[in-house]
Amino acid sequence: MKISRLKIKRFRGIRKCRLFFTDHAVLVGDNNSGKSTVLEAIDLALGPDRLSRKPVIDEHDFYLGEYLANEGEKSRKIRIEVTITGLNDEQRSRFADYIEWWDNSKDAFQSGPPGRGC
């Protein structure tokens, strides 16, 4: 199992980004460039320990600390989307009800598993 793609929107210092990970990835950069924010976003989406914190997120987790909606705006939301690939049989069985199929060529989810054959 590996993280292949990460999309972050309005989380800490990241307004919007999309990262693609190869089989081996290293985050390198200056201080305050977002390395820890990327890892915290992954932890927020996938880390069960983070969910036991109360509150799970606070006002400092919102981009520029903007957590209140402006007039006419529905809400301010943090969005973190993690695409995981390479599940083994046990993982596919365990997460069967939550699996969505991804089409790399269209950069979008598809309605069912990819066709077999060919």
C-alpha positions as protocol buffer text, in pm:
chain_id: "A"
residue {
  index: 1
  type: MET
  ca { x: 0 y: 0 z: 0 }
}
residue {
  index: 2
  type: LYS
  ca { x: 131 y: 345 z: -86 }
}
residue {
  index: 3
  type: ILE
  ca { x: 13 y: 701 z: -115 }
}
residue {
  index: 4
  type: SER
  ca { x: 14 y: 793 z: -483 }
}
residue {
  index: 5
  type: ARG
  ca { x: -156 y: 1132 z: -471 }
}
residue {
  index: 6
  type: LEU
  ca { x: -238 y: 1393 z: -210 }
}
residue {
  index: 7
  type: LYS
  ca { x: -466 y: 1693 z: -256 }
}
residue {
  index: 8
  type: ILE
  ca { x: -480 y: 1960 z: 11 }
}
residue {
  index: 9
  type: LYS
  ca { x: -707 y: 2262 z: 20 }
}
residue {
  index: 10
  type: ARG
  ca { x: -713 y: 2534 z: 287 }
}
residue {
  index: 11
  type: PHE
  ca { x: -499 y: 2351 z: 543 }
}
residue {
  index: 12
  type: ARG
  ca { x: -251 y: 2554 z: 749 }
}
residue {
  index: 13
  type: GLY
  ca { x: -12 y: 2735 z: 512 }
}
residue {
  index: 14
  type: ILE
  ca { x: -137 y: 2556 z: 201 }
}
residue {
  index: 15
  type: ARG
  ca { x: -415 y: 2724 z: 6 }
}
residue {
  index: 16
  type: LYS
  ca { x: -429 y: 2452 z: -259 }
}
residue {
  index: 17
  type: CYS
  ca { x: -190 y: 2185 z: -382 }
}
residue {
  index: 18
  type: ARG
  ca { x: -177 y: 1848 z: -550 }
}
residue {
  index: 19
  type: LEU
  ca { x: 121 y: 1617 z: -497 }
}
residue {
  index: 20
  type: PHE
  ca { x: 202 y: 1296 z: -681 }
}
residue {
  index: 21
  type: PHE
  ca { x: 434 y: 1047 z: -512 }
}
residue {
  index: 22
  type: THR
  ca { x: 658 y: 796 z: -685 }
}
residue {
  index: 23
  type: ASP
  ca { x: 750 y: 466 z: -521 }
}
residue {
  index: 24
  type: HIS
  ca { x: 1010 y: 646 z: -309 }
}
residue {
  index: 25
  type: ALA
  ca { x: 958 y: 1008 z: -210 }
}
residue {
  index: 26
  type: VAL
  ca { x: 1150 y: 1246 z: 14 }
}
residue {
  index: 27
  type: LEU
  ca { x: 1022 y: 1586 z: 127 }
}
residue {
  index: 28
  type: VAL
  ca { x: 1302 y: 1840 z: 118 }
}
residue {
  index: 29
  type: GLY
  ca { x: 1283 y: 2213 z: 166 }
}
residue {
  index: 30
  type: ASP
  ca { x: 1364 y: 2516 z: 376 }
}
residue {
  index: 31
  type: ASN
  ca { x: 1211 y: 2574 z: 717 }
}
residue {
  index: 32
  type: ASN
  ca { x: 848 y: 2681 z: 697 }
}
residue {
  index: 33
  type: SER
  ca { x: 806 y: 2555 z: 340 }
}
residue {
  index: 34
  type: GLY
  ca { x: 526 y: 2306 z: 417 }
}
residue {
  index: 35
  type: LYS
  ca { x: 695 y: 1969 z: 472 }
}
residue {
  index: 36
  type: SER
  ca { x: 539 y: 1916 z: 815 }
}
residue {
  index: 37
  type: THR
  ca { x: 205 y: 2046 z: 691 }
}
residue {
  index: 38
  type: VAL
  ca { x: 200 y: 1779 z: 419 }
}
residue {
  index: 39
  type: LEU
  ca { x: 272 y: 1509 z: 679 }
}
residue {
  index: 40
  type: GLU
  ca { x: 10 y: 1650 z: 919 }
}
residue {
  index: 41
  type: ALA
  ca { x: -246 y: 1646 z: 637 }
}
residue {
  index: 42
  type: ILE
  ca { x: -173 y: 1278 z: 576 }
}
residue {
  index: 43
  type: ASP
  ca { x: -199 y: 1214 z: 950 }
}
residue {
  index: 44
  type: LEU
  ca { x: -531 y: 1398 z: 965 }
}
residue {
  index: 45
  type: ALA
  ca { x: -672 y: 1187 z: 681 }
}
residue {
  index: 46
  type: LEU
  ca { x: -524 y: 849 z: 772 }
}
residue {
  index: 47
  type: GLY
  ca { x: -397 y: 862 z: 1131 }
}
residue {
  index: 48
  type: PRO
  ca { x: -639 y: 711 z: 1382 }
}
residue {
  index: 49
  type: ASP
  ca { x: -454 y: 872 z: 1675 }
}
residue {
  index: 50
  type: ARG
  ca { x: -530 y: 1220 z: 1548 }
}
residue {
  index: 51
  type: LEU
  ca { x: -905 y: 1153 z: 1572 }
}
residue {
  index: 52
  type: SER
  ca { x: -876 y: 1099 z: 1947 }
}
residue {
  index: 53
  type: ARG
  ca { x: -759 y: 1459 z: 1994 }
}
residue {
  index: 54
  type: LYS
  ca { x: -1025 y: 1703 z: 2104 }
}
residue {
  index: 55
  type: PRO
  ca { x: -1078 y: 1905 z: 1897 }
}
residue {
  index: 56
  type: VAL
  ca { x: -949 y: 1713 z: 1595 }
}
residue {
  index: 57
  type: ILE
  ca { x: -878 y: 2045 z: 1422 }
}
residue {
  index: 58
  type: ASP
  ca { x: -875 y: 2400 z: 1553 }
}
residue {
  index: 59
  type: GLU
  ca { x: -866 y: 2749 z: 1407 }
}
residue {
  index: 60
  type: HIS
  ca { x: -489 y: 2726 z: 1347 }
}
residue {
  index: 61
  type: ASP
  ca { x: -540 y: 2437 z: 1102 }
}
residue {
  index: 62
  type: PHE
  ca { x: -737 y: 2658 z: 859 }
}
residue {
  index: 63
  type: TYR
  ca { x: -551 y: 2840 z: 583 }
}
residue {
  index: 64
  type: LEU
  ca { x: -450 y: 3183 z: 716 }
}
residue {
  index: 65
  type: GLY
  ca { x: -658 y: 3109 z: 1028 }
}
residue {
  index: 66
  type: GLU
  ca { x: -975 y: 3183 z: 828 }
}
residue {
  index: 67
  type: TYR
  ca { x: -1231 y: 2944 z: 972 }
}
residue {
  index: 68
  type: LEU
  ca { x: -1540 y: 3166 z: 976 }
}
residue {
  index: 69
  type: ALA
  ca { x: -1742 y: 3194 z: 658 }
}
residue {
  index: 70
  type: ASN
  ca { x: -1786 y: 3535 z: 501 }
}
residue {
  index: 71
  type: GLU
  ca { x: -2136 y: 3666 z: 436 }
}
residue {
  index: 72
  type: GLY
  ca { x: -2297 y: 3469 z: 152 }
}
residue {
  index: 73
  type: GLU
  ca { x: -2046 y: 3186 z: 188 }
}
residue {
  index: 74
  type: LYS
  ca { x: -2169 y: 2845 z: 304 }
}
residue {
  index: 75
  type: SER
  ca { x: -1862 y: 2752 z: 506 }
}
residue {
  index: 76
  type: ARG
  ca { x: -1486 y: 2736 z: 512 }
}
residue {
  index: 77
  type: LYS
  ca { x: -1370 y: 2378 z: 478 }
}
residue {
  index: 78
  type: ILE
  ca { x: -1039 y: 2200 z: 491 }
}
residue {
  index: 79
  type: ARG
  ca { x: -1020 y: 1934 z: 222 }
}
residue {
  index: 80
  type: ILE
  ca { x: -763 y: 1657 z: 224 }
}
residue {
  index: 81
  type: GLU
  ca { x: -785 y: 1378 z: -32 }
}
residue {
  index: 82
  type: VAL
  ca { x: -543 y: 1085 z: -23 }
}
residue {
  index: 83
  type: THR
  ca { x: -527 y: 836 z: -310 }
}
residue {
  index: 84
  type: ILE
  ca { x: -381 y: 504 z: -201 }
}
residue {
  index: 85
  type: THR
  ca { x: -273 y: 237 z: -447 }
}
residue {
  index: 86
  type: GLY
  ca { x: -118 y: -106 z: -427 }
}
residue {
  index: 87
  type: LEU
  ca { x: -352 y: -258 z: -170 }
}
residue {
  index: 88
  type: ASN
  ca { x: -285 y: -622 z: -95 }
}
residue {
  index: 89
  type: ASP
  ca { x: -566 y: -879 z: -87 }
}
residue {
  index: 90
  type: GLU
  ca { x: -624 y: -842 z: 288 }
}
residue {
  index: 91
  type: GLN
  ca { x: -649 y: -464 z: 262 }
}
residue {
  index: 92
  type: ARG
  ca { x: -884 y: -485 z: -38 }
}
residue {
  index: 93
  type: SER
  ca { x: -1106 y: -721 z: 160 }
}
residue {
  index: 94
  type: ARG
  ca { x: -1101 y: -502 z: 471 }
}
residue {
  index: 95
  type: PHE
  ca { x: -1173 y: -176 z: 288 }
}
residue {
  index: 96
  type: ALA
  ca { x: -1399 y: -319 z: 15 }
}
residue {
  index: 97
  type: ASP
  ca { x: -1693 y: -92 z: 101 }
}
residue {
  index: 98
  type: TYR
  ca { x: -1473 y: 219 z: 75 }
}
residue {
  index: 99
  type: ILE
  ca { x: -1273 y: 150 z: -239 }
}
residue {
  index: 100
  type: GLU
  ca { x: -1319 y: 383 z: -535 }
}
residue {
  index: 101
  type: TRP
  ca { x: -1148 y: 316 z: -866 }
}
residue {
  index: 102
  type: TRP
  ca { x: -916 y: 576 z: -1017 }
}
residue {
  index: 103
  type: ASP
  ca { x: -846 y: 634 z: -1386 }
}
residue {
  index: 104
  type: ASN
  ca { x: -500 y: 791 z: -1424 }
}
residue {
  index: 105
  type: SER
  ca { x: -560 y: 884 z: -1787 }
}
residue {
  index: 106
  type: LYS
  ca { x: -868 y: 1092 z: -1699 }
}
residue {
  index: 107
  type: ASP
  ca { x: -745 y: 1207 z: -1357 }
}
residue {
  index: 108
  type: ALA
  ca { x: -1085 y: 1109 z: -1217 }
}
residue {
  index: 109
  type: PHE
  ca { x: -1270 y: 837 z: -1032 }
}
residue {
  index: 110
  type: GLN
  ca { x: -1452 y: 580 z: -1241 }
}
residue {
  index: 111
  type: SER
  ca { x: -1777 y: 399 z: -1165 }
}
residue {
  index: 112
  type: GLY
  ca { x: -1627 y: 53 z: -1112 }
}
residue {
  index: 113
  type: PRO
  ca { x: -1313 y: -156 z: -1125 }
}
residue {
  index: 114
  type: PRO
  ca { x: -1104 y: -143 z: -1439 }
}
residue {
  index: 115
  type: GLY
  ca { x: -1189 y: -394 z: -1711 }
}
residue {
  index: 116
  type: ARG
  ca { x: -1007 y: -723 z: -1703 }
}
residue {
  index: 117
  type: GLY
  ca { x: -827 y: -869 z: -2003 }
}
residue {
  index: 118
  type: CYS
  ca { x: -644 y: -678 z: -2277 }
}
